[in-house]
Amino acid sequence: MTQPWIHKARTDGLFILSPSFLVVAIVFLFQDWLREIEDAYSFYTWLFLIVFVDVAHVYATLFKTYLVPSEFRRRRKLLIALPLVCFVVGMVLFWFGSQVFWSVLAYVAVFHFIRQQYGFMRLYARKEPKTRTNVWTDNLVIYSSTGYPMLYWFLSKPRAFNWFVPDEFWRVDSPLLLSVLGWIYLGVVVFYGVRTAYIGFVGRYFNVPKNAIIVGTALSWYFGIVYFNNDLVFTLLNVVSHGIPYMALVYLKEIDAKPKQELGMLRHLREFRGVIFYVAVLLCIAFLEEYLWEILVWKEQFQGGDFGQYQWQFLIVPLLTVPQFTHYLLDGFIWKTRPLT
């Protein structure tokens, strides 16, 4: 059985599989340097990590949906209705208070991040025999690799980082439960490792990309949330491991791999200059959105007008959140209908 690459070994390895391992290595090798960067260069960490990766990856969805004529026609009702629903739901949540709004969005975001890792794992397992045991084991390890760190967050003392805002998650300090969960997680990891080694030895086959996704996910989530308690480290491991593979997946699968007649004007993106244009569009839109957030809401990196009154926030915050909220929900639909072959 050949390796089930999405595109090619080189591109998959560089853009989808390696980010988790690279950022973990960077964190361990340059811990002291990262602390200096966090203190002295907060603007640049915000620009490159939050804007150019986290926010930019949200807009990569455009190149699978709204900007692809055939996809837009096929999902027209969903693509028009979902942003409106997100805006209305956002206003309703904000009516209950900004803390309720951000808490709900944080839980939705966590679910989305977990499901993305599951989705990558399933893509790379697509050529394996889909026995009940295989599927159950793969699901167990990927959900444990993401679920245990989040449960650690919920059940430990307050962390030095947030997903969006402080106190967004319901949490209780429970060392005993954490200890039990830690041993269970260790058992899952050992079980998966032994089973994978046995199957590889007996069947003379080792699924490199699937296991790289699983190990990379386990490393980035564990070290980003459990082992380290640092905002920049969490952001690095959380954002880079999630955003770069997603942007690469959209380009490799939805632009580079599709027939030109399906892409319309996007067919020009298949050239080398098109890759630059693809990235540039994402960065520009991301910067525009985050600039609006800064001048209208956060005012941390840039100062803007006085829109701080609650009645304005009631409209502005849900409206600015529409792309992100839509991305979280839309991803649950757009990657299901056409399995990669």
C-alpha positions in Angstrom: 0.0 0.0 0.0 1.4 3.4 -1.0 1.4 6.3 1.4 -1.9 8.3 1.3 -0.6 11.7 0.6 -3.1 14.5 0.0 -0.8 16.1 -2.6 2.8 14.9 -2.5 5.2 13.7 0.2 7.2 16.9 0.0 4.3 19.4 0.1 2.3 17.4 2.7 5.4 17.1 4.9 6.4 20.7 4.6 3.0 22.5 5.0 0.7 20.0 6.7 2.7 17.6 8.8 5.8 19.5 9.9 4.4 22.7 11.5 3.5 21.0 14.8 7.0 19.4 15.1 8.8 22.6 14.1 7.0 24.8 16.6 7.5 22.3 19.4 11.3 22.2 18.6 11.4 26.0 18.5 9.7 26.3 21.9 12.2 23.9 23.5 15.3 25.3 21.8 14.5 29.0 22.3 12.4 29.3 25.5 14.4 32.2 26.9 14.4 34.0 23.6 10.6 33.6 23.3 10.1 35.2 26.6 12.1 38.3 25.4 10.1 38.4 22.2 6.8 38.2 24.1 7.8 41.2 26.3 9.6 43.4 23.7 7.9 42.5 20.4 4.2 42.0 21.2 3.1 43.9 18.1 5.1 41.6 15.8 3.9 38.4 17.5 0.3 39.8 17.1 0.9 40.6 13.5 2.6 37.3 12.4 0.8 34.8 14.6 -2.7 36.2 15.1 -3.2 38.2 11.9 -1.1 36.4 9.3 -1.8 32.9 10.5 -4.9 32.6 12.7 -7.1 35.2 11.1 -5.8 34.5 7.6 -6.6 30.8 7.7 -10.3 31.7 8.3 -10.4 33.4 4.9 -8.9 30.4 3.1 -12.4 29.0 3.3 -13.3 31.5 0.6 -11.3 29.6 -1.9 -13.3 26.5 -1.4 -16.7 28.1 -1.3 -17.7 31.7 -2.2 -14.9 32.2 -4.8 -15.5 28.9 -6.6 -18.5 29.3 -8.9 -19.5 25.6 -9.0 -19.2 25.3 -5.2 -21.2 28.5 -4.7 -24.0 27.3 -6.9 -24.1 23.9 -5.2 -24.3 25.3 -1.7 -25.9 28.7 -2.5 -28.6 28.5 0.3 -26.1 27.4 2.9 -23.5 30.0 2.0 -26.0 32.9 2.0 -27.9 31.8 5.1 -25.1 30.7 7.4 -23.4 34.2 7.8 -26.8 35.7 8.6 -27.6 33.1 11.1 -24.1 33.6 12.8 -24.8 37.3 13.0 -28.2 36.9 14.5 -27.0 34.3 17.0 -24.1 36.5 17.8 -26.4 39.4 18.7 -28.6 37.2 20.8 -25.6 35.9 22.7 -24.1 39.4 23.2 -27.5 40.5 24.5 -26.9 38.1 27.4 -23.5 39.8 27.9 -20.1 39.8 26.3 -18.8 37.1 28.6 -21.6 34.7 27.4 -20.8 35.6 23.8 -17.1 34.9 24.1 -17.6 31.8 26.2 -19.9 30.2 23.6 -17.6 31.2 20.8 -14.6 29.7 22.6 -16.3 26.4 23.1 -17.3 26.4 19.4 -13.7 27.2 18.4 -12.3 24.4 20.5 -14.7 22.0 18.9 -13.6 23.2 15.5 -9.9 22.9 16.3 -10.4 19.4 17.6 -12.5 18.4 14.5 -9.8 19.7 12.2 -7.3 17.3 13.6 -9.8 14.5 13.3 -10.5 15.5 9.7 -6.8 15.4 8.8 -6.4 12.0 10.5 -9.4 10.6 8.6 -8.0 11.9 5.3 -4.7 10.1 5.9 -6.5 6.9 7.0 -8.8 6.8 3.9 -6.9 3.9 2.3 -6.7 1.7 5.4 -9.3 -1.0 6.0 -12.2 0.7 7.8 -12.8 -2.0 10.4 -14.6 -1.1 13.5 -11.5 -1.6 15.6 -9.3 0.6 13.3 -11.7 3.4 13.2 -12.4 3.2 17.0 -8.7 3.2 17.8 -7.9 6.1 15.6 -10.8 8.1 16.9 -9.8 7.3 20.5 -6.2 8.5 20.1 -7.0 11.7 18.2 -9.8 12.8 20.5 -7.7 11.9 23.6 -4.8 13.9 22.2 -7.0 17.0 22.0 -9.5 16.3 24.7 -7.1 15.6 27.6 -5.3 18.9 27.3 -8.6 20.8 27.2 -9.9 18.9 30.3 -6.6 19.7 32.0 -7.3 23.4 31.2 -10.8 23.1 32.6 -9.8 21.2 35.8 -6.5 22.9 36.8 -5.6 26.3 38.2 -6.1 29.3 35.9 -3.7 29.2 33.0 -1.6 32.2 31.8 -3.4 32.3 28.5 -6.9 32.5 27.1 -8.6 31.4 23.9 -10.3 34.7 23.5 -10.9 36.4 26.9 -10.3 35.6 30.6 -12.8 33.3 32.3 -14.3 32.1 29.1 -14.4 28.4 30.2 -16.2 26.9 33.1 -13.5 25.4 35.3 -13.0 23.7 38.6 -9.7 22.9 40.3 -9.6 19.1 40.7 -6.1 17.5 41.2 -7.5 14.1 41.8 -9.5 14.0 38.6 -6.6 15.4 36.7 -4.4 12.6 38.0 -6.9 9.9 36.9 -7.3 11.5 33.5 -3.5 11.7 33.1 -3.1 8.0 33.7 -6.0 7.2 31.3 -4.4 9.4 28.6 -1.0 7.7 29.2 -2.7 4.4 28.8 -4.3 5.4 25.5 -1.0 6.6 24.2 0.8 3.4 25.1 -2.0 1.3 23.7 -1.9 3.1 20.4 1.9 3.0 20.2 2.0 -0.7 20.9 -0.9 -1.5 18.5 0.6 0.6 15.7 4.0 -1.0 16.1 2.5 -4.5 16.1 0.4 -3.8 13.0 3.4 -2.3 11.2 5.5 -5.3 12.0 3.0 -7.9 11.0 1.6 -6.1 8.0 4.9 -4.5 6.9 3.2 -1.2 6.4 3.4 2.1 8.4 1.0 5.0 7.6 3.5 7.9 7.8 1.2 10.9 7.4 -1.6 9.6 9.6 0.7 8.8 12.4 2.6 12.1 11.9 -0.7 14.0 12.3 -1.6 12.0 15.5 1.9 12.5 17.0 2.1 16.2 16.0 -1.4 16.8 17.4 -0.5 15.1 20.7 2.8 17.1 21.0 1.4 20.5 20.1 -1.7 20.3 22.3 0.1 18.7 25.3 3.0 21.1 25.3 1.0 24.1 24.4 -1.6 23.7 27.1 -0.4 21.2 29.8 3.4 21.3 30.0 4.0 25.0 29.4 1.9 27.8 30.9 2.9 30.7 28.7 0.7 32.8 26.4 3.2 33.0 23.5 4.0 29.3 23.6 0.3 28.5 23.6 -0.3 30.9 20.7 2.6 29.4 18.7 1.6 25.8 19.2 -2.2 26.4 18.8 -2.2 28.9 15.9 0.7 27.6 13.7 -0.3 23.9 14.0 -3.9 24.7 13.0 -3.7 27.6 10.6 -0.8 26.7 8.2 -2.0 23.2 7.5 -5.5 24.4 6.8 -4.3 27.1 4.3 -2.1 24.5 2.6 -5.0 22.0 2.5 -7.3 24.5 0.8 -4.7 25.4 -1.8 -3.4 21.9 -2.5 -6.8 20.1 -2.6 -9.1 22.9 -3.8 -7.0 24.8 -6.2 -3.9 22.8 -7.4 -5.7 19.5 -7.6 -8.9 20.6 -9.4 -9.5 20.9 -13.1 -9.2 24.4 -14.5 -12.7 24.5 -15.8 -14.1 24.0 -12.2 -12.0 26.9 -10.9 -13.1 29.8 -13.2 -10.9 32.8 -12.6 -9.1 30.9 -9.8 -7.4 28.8 -12.4 -4.7 31.4 -12.5 -3.7 30.6 -8.9 -2.3 27.3 -10.1 0.8 29.1 -11.4 3.7 30.0 -9.1 2.6 33.6 -9.0 -0.8 32.4 -8.1 0.5 30.9 -4.9 2.0 34.3 -3.9 -1.3 36.0 -4.8 -3.3 33.4 -2.8 -1.2 34.1 0.3 -1.2 37.9 -0.3 -5.0 38.0 -0.5 -5.4 36.1 2.7 -2.9 38.3 4.5 -4.5 41.5 3.3 -8.1 40.5 4.2 -6.8 39.3 7.6 -5.1 42.5 8.3 -8.1 44.5 7.3 -10.4 42.5 9.7 -8.0 42.6 12.6 -7.4 46.4 12.1 -11.1 46.9 12.4 -11.1 44.8 15.6 -8.4 47.0 16.9 -9.8 50.4 16.2 -13.4 49.5 17.1 -13.1 47.0 19.9 -9.7 46.0 21.4 -7.6 49.2 21.0 -4.4 47.3 22.0 -2.2 47.8 18.8 -4.1 50.7 17.2 -6.3 53.4 18.6 -9.6 54.3 16.9 -13.0 56.0 17.5 -15.1 55.8 20.6 -17.2 52.7 19.9 -17.0 51.4 23.4 -20.6 52.0 24.4 -22.6 48.8 24.8 -25.2 49.5 22.1 -22.5 49.8 19.5 -20.7 46.7 20.7 -23.9 44.8 20.4 -23.7 45.2 16.7 -20.0 45.6 16.0 -18.7 42.5 17.8 -21.1 40.0 16.4 -20.6 41.5 12.9 -16.8 41.3 13.1 -17.1 37.8 14.3 -19.2 36.6 11.4 -16.3 35.4 9.2 -14.8 33.4 12.1 -18.1 32.0 13.4 -19.1 31.1 9.8 -15.8 29.4 9.2 -16.2 27.3 12.4 -19.6 26.1 11.4 -19.1 25.9 7.6 -16.2 23.6 8.0 -18.5 21.0 9.3 -20.3 20.9 5.9 -17.8 21.6 3.2 -15.3 18.8 3.9 -17.9 16.0 4.2 -19.5 15.6 0.8 -16.6 14.7 -1.4 -14.1 12.3 0.2 -10.6 12.6 -1.2 -9.8 9.7 -3.6 
